[in-house]
Amino acid sequence: MRQFPTHLLTQFNVVWRHKLNQTPQTPKKRSLSIADTNNLKVLVVDPNAYMRGIVADALRRLSIGEISTTSSTDEAQDICLSFRPNIVITDWEAGRLSGLEFTRSIRRSEKNIPRDIPVILLASTVARDQIMAARQAGINEFLLKPVSVRALKSRIEEVVIRPRKFIDSRHYIGPCRRRKMDTEFSGPWRRLTDEPPLESLADDSPAHVDKLRAIVAQLSGFAVRDASDTTGIVRGLYKLLSKHSQDIEQIGDKTVTEIWASAQRYLEGVGMTPYYDAKVILRHFEGIAAVMDVPRSDILRRQALIRDLSRLVTKKIHSIESDVRGAVGK
């Protein structure tokens, strides 16, 4: 048997010792340049004039090319068509349409706005069920208030320099919900934030999902009607919820049925009082939208969502009862 030459073996060992002792260099992330920001057009949607000014000022400090601001999502839809922003920054509560509903309308191209515009959502606080609903709506990034220049810059970098793949499927339209892609992984869907295979998106049939979306869209619009007629809104919503109860039962998803019953319980608690809060009903509808992507087997996530909504309704009803007792006692 031929022996490997000793001098070559020694040289080989020296080279590999050197390589093993080297500290791996982490590639440096590219940051926003003046060339990047100068070419950007950003739309800011926030009902609070002071907050709009804060965000706009932060954008100017980042040398954003063009900035447009508005107080409501209704105006924002028209501005998007004329201003043609590269990025939309919207508050969670931004007018008749919430930031989530506004994002859904963009993703569905309801007003001929490009559906792949990056959307950054502003919020004071974010709970788990809100994150689930926002991701399902197609939000690109979250930005918590108070807004800092550094935080805003990092979110813009994510959508400009490191954009995620845009998904346009029957059940979901928006950025891929998986942050880090492992090209070698071929296993099953493991996390709620993954982009799962089509058969894992919902346990219901496509027809049931489409019907449920249509019902929720109708009720969401009714829930934010003229705030001066809260009694009419409560009556109308309760009738619509009751009318569609059988449709919800036929879908056969226990979690959706429980969320539906929770919404009815809230309206029964409000009754003829003037204490109706549209945000509570919209949270229920956002919860239903989130549940569409949670398999029935994921019991813990479903129970957590129901529990959070139940606590919210109980807290609101107790507050209403306390206010009514206080008014009677005066």
Disulfide bonds with the S-S distance in Angstrom:
none
